Amino acid sequence: MLNLPIEMIILMHHFAPVFSERTWDWVQVLLVGAILAPGKRTVTSVLRVMGLSEERQFQRYHRVLNRARWSSLQVAQILLGLLVVAFVPPGHPLIVAADETLERRQGDKIKDKSVFRDAARSSRKHKVTSYGLRWVSMALLVSVPWSQRVWALPFLTVLAPSQKTNQANGKRHKTSIDWIGQMIGAVRRWLPERRLVLVVDGGLAAIKLGQRCLSYAHPVTYVSRLRLDAGLYEWPDPQPAGKRGRKPRKGARQPSLKARWHDPATVWRTITIDWYGGQRRTLDIATGTALWYTSGHAPLPLRWVLVRDPLGKLLPAAFFATDLDATPEQILAWVIMRWGIEVTFEEVRAHLGFETQRQWADLAIARTTPALLGLFSFITLLAHHLTTDHPLPVRSAAWYTKPEATFSDVIAYVRRYLWTHTDFAQSQGKTGPVPIPADVLHGLVDALCYAA
């Protein structure tokens, strides 16, 4: 049995009811090992770092992922609750971001793989495609004490195969927009009265998703990028008394945002805000309200914000929110916060072995990647609890001064804490004291804690 430090036990205890008593012992080993293991996040690498390379019943740990009965949705609900308590003060809105990411995988036994556009390797002029699995992840956007930027903490991730793959496997196809609708519906059920803001990339902007967000008793504010040629309309005039027929759904069409951008009569206002990369930018904005309409859907009421750069360095862009009372500054702030989820995807690849797992069973695949993304949030949450009375240490050197902590510092701090506070009593083999100079020991520990 692992003899974990009390802070780790308190945090992990919230998840214990999801698993059977026997499975929970194995889950703890996998969780701690996934944090400590450098390189690949396979079950075997986890067992090695935990001193279990001679464990003959290693298949028990594989069964946690490919056979054991437990609900990923329950784990997501518990994780979100812990993140809200730790990072979102009462009365403040919960801002969540949803986005797609590609896990590059190949293999004949991976049924849900397909060919997708590889956003990390593509550019506007050059498209790169890769075999892999498409995931839709939802993350809570929060401020953390050790960083000035907003962090995105994933709590719920689902597999979203392509339509062709679903047809080949005999499954009903759901688009990424359909999945996000279901995911935000789950969050709304878990937190029925908290104010929710959903921020997505422009590729996931859809009237259908906006209508779903507005359908709840406590509507969810939906925020995204808006096409410059989107069909925007006025509200319909009141139906004359006694007139028969269906009431009009929309009024006269408004000028397109592209036309407004070129129209000299458009009223612009100059603001200075935090932009991507933490830069302060002075921009011109115009705003208004409209009904966004396309055939086959009910019109979606929104507030749009048109942005232009007085220096001409940025392309014209437009954004929207379904909260008509939201200010343009608030809408732009929500949009900029969404970038945190892109940073999280890269951090998970760099430090948590994303794309190195090797499961082939359908259930194990469906569980492992969401677990790694959730592990990012769990590590951040544990570091937050461990640094309530002191700042998070930041790795620096005589030739490099780091301005603030990144996830590499967070996971290194948590690893150092686990290495120095955990009794690995289950490790096999004879051990004895080995004299190592203090400087050498410090270098070894530092290299191990910062190993990707």
C-alpha positions as CSV (number, residue, x, y, z in Angstrom):
1,M,0.0,0.0,0.0
2,L,1.1,3.6,-0.7
3,N,1.6,5.8,2.3
4,L,0.7,9.1,0.7
5,P,1.0,12.6,2.4
6,I,-2.1,13.9,4.0
7,E,-2.6,16.8,1.5
8,M,-2.7,14.2,-1.3
9,I,-5.0,11.9,0.6
10,I,-7.5,14.7,1.3
11,L,-7.6,15.7,-2.4
12,M,-7.8,12.2,-3.8
13,H,-10.5,11.2,-1.2
14,H,-13.2,13.0,-3.1
15,F,-12.8,10.6,-6.1
16,A,-12.8,7.4,-4.1
17,P,-16.6,6.8,-4.2
18,V,-16.5,6.5,-8.0
19,F,-14.4,3.3,-7.8
20,S,-14.7,0.0,-6.0
21,E,-12.4,-0.5,-3.0
22,R,-10.1,-2.9,-4.8
23,T,-9.9,-0.7,-8.0
24,W,-9.2,2.4,-5.9
25,D,-5.9,0.9,-4.7
26,W,-4.7,0.5,-8.2
27,V,-6.1,3.9,-9.2
28,Q,-3.9,5.6,-6.6
29,V,-0.8,3.9,-8.0
30,L,-1.6,5.0,-11.5
31,L,-2.3,8.6,-10.5
32,V,0.9,9.1,-8.5
33,G,2.9,7.2,-11.1
34,A,1.5,9.3,-13.9
35,I,2.7,12.4,-12.1
36,L,6.1,11.1,-11.4
37,A,6.9,9.2,-14.6
38,P,9.0,11.1,-17.1
39,G,8.5,10.5,-20.8
40,K,5.8,8.1,-21.9
41,R,2.6,7.7,-19.9
42,T,2.0,4.1,-20.4
43,V,0.9,1.7,-17.7
44,T,4.3,0.0,-17.7
45,S,6.2,3.3,-17.4
46,V,4.0,4.2,-14.4
47,L,4.7,0.8,-12.7
48,R,8.4,1.2,-13.3
49,V,8.6,4.6,-11.6
50,M,6.6,3.3,-8.7
51,G,9.1,0.5,-8.1
52,L,6.7,-2.2,-9.4
53,S,8.7,-3.5,-12.4
54,E,8.6,-7.0,-10.8
55,E,4.8,-6.9,-10.2
56,R,3.6,-10.1,-11.9
57,Q,-0.1,-9.1,-11.6
58,F,0.5,-6.0,-13.8
59,Q,-2.7,-6.7,-15.8
60,R,-4.7,-5.4,-12.8
61,Y,-3.5,-1.9,-13.5
62,H,-4.4,-2.2,-17.2
63,R,-7.9,-3.3,-16.2
64,V,-8.5,0.0,-14.4
65,L,-8.7,1.5,-17.9
66,N,-10.0,-1.2,-20.2
67,R,-12.4,-3.2,-18.0
68,A,-13.2,-1.8,-14.5
69,R,-16.6,-0.2,-13.9
70,W,-16.4,3.5,-13.2
71,S,-17.8,6.6,-14.7
72,S,-15.6,9.3,-16.3
73,L,-18.6,11.7,-16.1
74,Q,-18.7,11.3,-12.3
75,V,-14.9,12.0,-12.1
76,A,-15.4,15.1,-14.3
77,Q,-18.2,16.4,-12.0
78,I,-16.1,16.0,-8.9
79,L,-13.1,17.6,-10.5
80,L,-15.1,20.6,-11.7
81,G,-16.5,21.0,-8.2
82,L,-13.0,21.0,-6.7
83,L,-11.8,23.5,-9.3
84,V,-14.7,25.9,-8.7
85,V,-14.2,25.9,-4.9
86,A,-10.5,26.5,-5.3
87,F,-10.3,29.1,-8.0
88,V,-13.7,30.8,-8.5
89,P,-15.0,33.1,-5.7
90,P,-18.7,32.8,-4.8
91,G,-20.8,35.1,-7.0
92,H,-18.4,35.2,-9.9
93,P,-19.3,33.7,-13.2
94,L,-17.8,30.3,-14.3
95,I,-16.0,30.8,-17.6
96,V,-15.5,27.6,-19.5
97,A,-13.8,27.1,-22.9
98,A,-14.4,24.2,-25.3
99,D,-12.1,23.3,-28.2
100,E,-10.9,20.4,-30.3
101,T,-7.5,18.8,-30.2
102,L,-5.9,16.1,-32.2
103,E,-4.1,13.1,-30.7
104,R,-1.9,11.7,-33.4
105,R,-2.3,7.9,-33.4
106,Q,-2.1,5.0,-35.9
107,G,-2.8,1.4,-35.6
108,D,-5.3,-1.1,-37.2
109,K,-6.9,-1.8,-33.8
110,I,-7.8,1.9,-33.2
111,K,-11.3,1.9,-34.6
112,D,-12.1,5.6,-34.1
113,K,-9.0,7.0,-35.8
114,S,-9.4,9.1,-39.0
115,V,-7.6,11.8,-41.0
116,F,-8.0,15.3,-39.6
117,R,-6.4,18.7,-40.3
118,D,-3.4,19.0,-38.0
119,A,-3.8,22.5,-36.6
120,A,-0.4,22.5,-34.9
121,R,1.4,21.8,-38.2
122,S,-0.8,23.7,-40.6
123,S,-0.9,27.4,-41.6
124,R,-3.3,29.6,-43.6
125,K,-1.5,28.7,-46.8
126,H,-0.4,25.1,-46.0
127,K,-2.7,22.4,-44.8
128,V,-1.3,19.3,-43.0
129,T,-3.4,16.3,-42.2
130,S,-2.6,13.5,-39.7
131,Y,-4.1,10.2,-38.7
132,G,-5.4,10.4,-35.1
133,L,-8.2,10.8,-32.7
134,R,-10.2,14.0,-32.3
135,W,-11.1,15.1,-28.8
136,V,-13.4,17.8,-27.6
137,S,-12.3,19.2,-24.3
138,M,-14.0,21.6,-21.9
139,A,-11.9,23.6,-19.4
140,L,-12.5,26.0,-16.6
141,L,-10.7,29.4,-17.2
142,V,-9.3,30.7,-14.0
143,S,-6.6,32.9,-12.5
144,V,-3.9,31.2,-10.5
145,P,-1.7,32.9,-7.9
146,W,1.6,32.2,-9.6
147,S,0.8,33.5,-13.1
148,Q,-0.6,36.7,-14.6
149,R,-2.2,34.8,-17.6
150,V,-5.4,32.9,-17.4
151,W,-5.1,29.1,-17.1
152,A,-7.4,26.6,-18.7
153,L,-8.0,23.6,-16.5
154,P,-9.7,20.7,-18.4
155,F,-12.3,18.7,-16.5
156,L,-14.4,17.0,-19.2
157,T,-13.1,15.5,-22.5
158,V,-15.0,13.3,-25.1
159,L,-14.0,11.5,-28.3
160,A,-15.5,13.0,-31.4
161,P,-14.8,10.7,-34.4
162,S,-15.4,11.8,-38.0
163,Q,-18.6,11.1,-39.8
164,K,-17.0,8.6,-42.1
165,T,-15.5,6.7,-39.1
166,N,-18.8,6.6,-37.3
167,Q,-20.6,5.3,-40.4
168,A,-18.0,2.6,-40.7
169,N,-18.4,1.6,-37.1
170,G,-22.2,1.7,-37.2
171,K,-22.5,4.6,-34.8
172,R,-24.7,7.7,-34.9
173,H,-22.6,10.7,-35.8
174,K,-22.3,13.7,-33.6
175,T,-20.4,16.8,-34.6
176,S,-18.1,18.6,-32.2
177,I,-20.9,21.2,-31.8
178,D,-23.3,18.5,-30.8
179,W,-20.8,17.2,-28.2
180,I,-20.2,20.7,-26.8
181,G,-24.0,21.1,-26.5
182,Q,-24.2,17.9,-24.4
183,M,-21.2,18.8,-22.3
184,I,-22.5,22.3,-21.4
185,G,-25.8,20.7,-20.6
186,A,-24.0,18.4,-18.1
187,V,-22.3,21.4,-16.5
188,R,-25.6,23.2,-16.3
189,R,-27.1,20.2,-14.5
190,W,-24.2,20.0,-12.1
191,L,-24.3,23.8,-11.3
192,P,-27.9,24.7,-12.0
193,E,-27.8,28.3,-10.6
194,R,-24.3,29.5,-11.2
195,R,-23.7,32.0,-14.0
196,L,-22.0,30.2,-16.9
197,V,-20.1,31.7,-19.9
198,L,-19.1,29.3,-22.7
199,V,-16.3,30.5,-25.0
200,V,-15.4,28.6,-28.2
201,D,-13.3,29.2,-31.3
202,G,-14.8,30.6,-34.5
203,G,-14.9,27.1,-36.1
204,L,-17.4,26.1,-33.3
205,A,-19.7,29.1,-33.6
206,A,-23.2,27.9,-34.5
207,I,-26.7,29.1,-34.1
208,K,-27.8,25.7,-32.9
209,L,-25.3,25.7,-30.0
210,G,-26.3,29.3,-29.1
211,Q,-30.0,28.3,-29.0
212,R,-29.2,25.4,-26.7
213,C,-27.3,27.8,-24.3
214,L,-30.3,30.1,-24.2
215,S,-32.8,27.3,-23.6
216,Y,-32.0,26.7,-19.9
217,A,-33.8,28.3,-17.0
218,H,-30.6,30.0,-16.2
219,P,-29.2,30.7,-19.7
220,V,-25.6,30.2,-20.6
221,T,-23.8,33.1,-22.2
222,Y,-22.3,31.9,-25.5
223,V,-19.2,33.7,-26.8
224,S,-17.3,33.2,-30.0
225,R,-15.9,34.8,-33.2
226,L,-18.4,35.9,-35.8
227,R,-18.0,35.8,-39.6
228,L,-17.9,39.2,-41.3
229,D,-20.5,38.0,-43.8
230,A,-22.9,36.5,-41.2
231,G,-26.6,37.2,-41.8
232,L,-27.7,39.8,-39.2
233,Y,-31.3,41.1,-39.0
234,E,-33.4,43.5,-37.0
235,W,-36.0,42.4,-34.5
236,P,-39.4,41.9,-36.2
237,D,-42.0,44.5,-35.9
238,P,-45.1,43.7,-33.7
239,Q,-47.7,41.7,-35.4
240,P,-50.7,43.9,-36.3
241,A,-53.9,43.0,-34.4
242,G,-56.1,40.6,-36.3
243,K,-53.6,39.7,-38.9
244,R,-53.5,36.0,-39.6
245,G,-50.5,33.8,-40.3
246,R,-47.3,33.0,-38.7
247,K,-45.5,35.8,-36.8
248,P,-42.3,37.0,-38.5
249,R,-39.1,35.6,-36.9
250,K,-36.9,38.5,-38.0
251,G,-37.0,42.0,-39.4
252,A,-35.1,43.8,-42.1
253,R,-31.5,42.7,-42.8
254,Q,-28.8,44.8,-41.3
255,P,-25.6,45.7,-43.3
256,S,-23.0,43.0,-43.0
257,L,-20.1,43.5,-40.6
258,K,-17.7,43.7,-43.6
259,A,-19.8,46.5,-45.1
260,R,-19.8,48.3,-41.7
261,W,-16.0,48.0,-41.6
262,H,-15.7,49.9,-44.9
263,D,-18.6,52.3,-44.2
264,P,-17.4,55.8,-43.3
265,A,-20.6,56.4,-41.3
266,T,-19.8,53.6,-38.8
267,V,-19.2,54.9,-35.3
268,W,-15.9,53.7,-33.9
269,R,-14.7,54.0,-30.3
270,T,-11.1,53.7,-29.3
271,I,-10.1,51.4,-26.4
272,T,-6.9,50.0,-24.9
273,I,-7.1,46.4,-23.8
274,D,-5.0,43.3,-23.0
275,W,-4.6,41.4,-26.3
276,Y,-3.1,38.0,-27.2
277,G,0.3,37.4,-25.7
278,G,-0.3,39.7,-22.8
279,Q,0.3,42.8,-25.0
280,R,-1.6,46.0,-24.5
281,R,-3.2,47.1,-27.8
282,T,-5.2,50.2,-28.8
283,L,-8.1,49.2,-31.0
284,D,-11.1,50.7,-32.6
285,I,-14.4,49.0,-31.9
286,A,-18.0,49.2,-33.1
287,T,-20.9,47.3,-31.5
288,G,-24.6,46.7,-31.8
289,T,-27.3,44.0,-31.4
290,A,-28.9,41.9,-34.0
291,L,-30.6,38.5,-34.8
292,W,-28.2,36.0,-36.4
293,Y,-30.2,33.9,-38.8
294,T,-29.6,31.1,-41.2
295,S,-32.3,28.9,-42.8
296,G,-33.5,26.1,-40.7
297,H,-32.8,27.6,-37.3
298,A,-34.5,30.1,-35.0
299,P,-32.8,33.5,-35.0
300,L,-30.2,33.9,-32.3
301,P,-30.1,37.3,-30.5
302,L,-26.6,38.6,-29.9
303,R,-24.4,41.6,-29.3
304,W,-21.6,41.9,-31.9
305,V,-18.3,43.6,-31.6
306,L,-16.4,44.7,-34.7
307,V,-12.6,45.3,-34.2
308,R,-10.1,47.1,-36.3
309,D,-6.5,48.0,-35.8
310,P,-5.7,51.7,-36.3
311,L,-2.1,50.7,-37.3
312,G,-3.4,48.1,-39.8
313,K,-1.3,45.3,-38.4
314,L,-4.3,43.1,-37.5
315,L,-7.0,41.8,-39.8
316,P,-10.5,43.0,-39.2
317,A,-12.4,40.6,-36.8
318,A,-15.8,40.3,-35.2
319,F,-17.0,38.6,-32.0
320,F,-20.3,38.1,-30.3
321,A,-22.0,37.2,-27.1
322,T,-25.6,36.1,-26.5
323,D,-25.8,38.4,-23.4
324,L,-27.1,41.6,-24.9
325,D,-26.1,43.5,-21.8
326,A,-22.4,42.5,-22.0
327,T,-20.0,45.3,-22.7
328,P,-17.7,45.1,-25.7
329,E,-14.7,45.1,-23.4
330,Q,-16.1,42.2,-21.5
331,I,-16.8,40.2,-24.7
332,L,-13.2,40.8,-25.9
333,A,-11.8,39.8,-22.5
334,W,-13.7,36.5,-22.7
335,V,-12.4,35.8,-26.2
336,I,-8.8,36.5,-25.2
337,M,-9.2,34.2,-22.2
338,R,-10.0,31.3,-24.5
339,W,-6.4,31.1,-25.7
340,G,-5.5,29.5,-22.4
341,I,-6.9,26.2,-23.6
342,E,-4.5,26.1,-26.6
343,V,-1.6,26.6,-24.1
344,T,-2.9,23.8,-22.0
345,F,-3.0,21.4,-25.0
346,E,0.7,22.1,-25.7
347,E,1.6,21.8,-22.0
348,V,-0.1,18.4,-21.8
349,R,1.9,17.3,-24.8
350,A,5.2,18.6,-23.4
351,H,4.9,17.5,-19.8
352,L,2.2,14.7,-19.4
353,G,3.0,12.4,-22.3
354,F,0.0,13.2,-24.4
355,E,0.1,11.0,-27.6
356,T,2.5,8.6,-25.9
357,Q,-0.1,6.3,-24.5
358,R,-0.5,2.9,-26.3
359,Q,-3.9,1.5,-25.4
360,W,-5.8,-0.3,-28.1
361,A,-9.0,-1.3,-26.3
362,D,-11.9,1.1,-27.1
363,L,-12.7,1.7,-23.5
364,A,-9.1,2.3,-22.5
365,I,-8.7,4.8,-25.3
366,A,-11.8,6.6,-24.3
367,R,-10.6,6.9,-20.7
368,T,-6.8,7.5,-20.9
369,T,-6.7,10.8,-22.9
370,P,-9.4,12.5,-20.8
371,A,-7.5,11.3,-17.7
372,L,-4.3,12.9,-18.9
373,L,-6.0,16.2,-19.6
374,G,-7.7,16.0,-16.2
375,L,-4.4,15.2,-14.6
376,F,-3.2,18.7,-15.7
377,S,-6.0,20.2,-13.6
378,F,-5.4,17.8,-10.7
379,I,-1.7,18.7,-10.5
380,T,-2.5,22.5,-10.7
381,L,-5.1,22.0,-8.0
382,L,-2.7,20.1,-5.7
383,A,0.0,22.8,-6.2
384,H,-2.5,25.5,-5.3
385,H,-3.3,23.7,-2.0
386,L,0.4,23.2,-1.2
387,T,1.3,26.8,-1.7
388,T,-1.4,28.6,0.3
389,D,1.3,30.0,2.7
390,H,4.2,30.5,0.4
391,P,4.8,31.3,-3.3
392,L,5.4,28.6,-5.9
393,P,9.2,28.1,-6.6
394,V,10.2,29.1,-10.1
395,R,13.2,27.5,-11.8
396,S,15.9,30.1,-12.7
397,A,19.6,30.4,-13.3
398,A,22.3,33.0,-13.4
399,W,21.8,33.3,-17.2
400,Y,18.0,33.2,-17.1
401,T,15.4,34.9,-14.9
402,K,12.0,33.5,-15.3
403,P,9.3,36.1,-14.8
404,E,6.5,33.8,-13.5
405,A,5.8,30.1,-13.1
406,T,4.6,27.8,-15.9
407,F,3.3,24.3,-15.7
408,S,6.8,22.9,-15.8
409,D,7.4,24.6,-12.4
410,V,4.0,23.4,-11.1
411,I,4.6,19.7,-11.9
412,A,8.2,19.9,-10.7
413,Y,7.0,21.3,-7.4
414,V,4.4,18.5,-7.0
415,R,6.9,15.8,-8.0
416,R,9.4,17.1,-5.4
417,Y,6.7,17.1,-2.8
418,L,5.7,13.5,-3.6
419,W,9.2,12.2,-3.8
420,T,10.0,13.6,-0.4
421,H,6.7,12.9,1.4
422,T,5.5,9.5,0.0
423,D,6.5,6.2,1.6
424,F,6.9,3.8,-1.4
425,A,6.7,0.8,0.9
426,Q,5.5,-1.5,-1.9
427,S,8.8,-1.1,-3.8
428,Q,10.6,-4.4,-3.9
429,G,14.3,-5.2,-3.5
430,K,16.9,-4.4,-0.9
431,T,18.0,-0.9,-0.4
432,G,20.5,0.8,1.7
433,P,22.1,4.3,2.3
434,V,24.3,5.5,-0.5
435,P,26.5,8.6,0.1
436,I,25.9,11.3,-2.6
437,P,27.3,14.8,-2.4
438,A,24.6,17.4,-1.7
439,D,25.2,19.3,-5.0
440,V,25.0,16.1,-7.0
441,L,21.8,15.0,-5.2
442,H,20.2,18.4,-5.8
443,G,21.1,18.3,-9.5
444,L,19.6,14.8,-9.8
445,V,16.4,15.7,-8.1
446,D,16.0,18.9,-10.1
447,A,16.6,17.0,-13.4
448,L,14.1,14.3,-12.4
449,C,11.4,16.7,-11.3
450,Y,11.7,18.8,-14.5
451,A,12.0,15.8,-16.8
452,A,9.2,16.0,-19.4
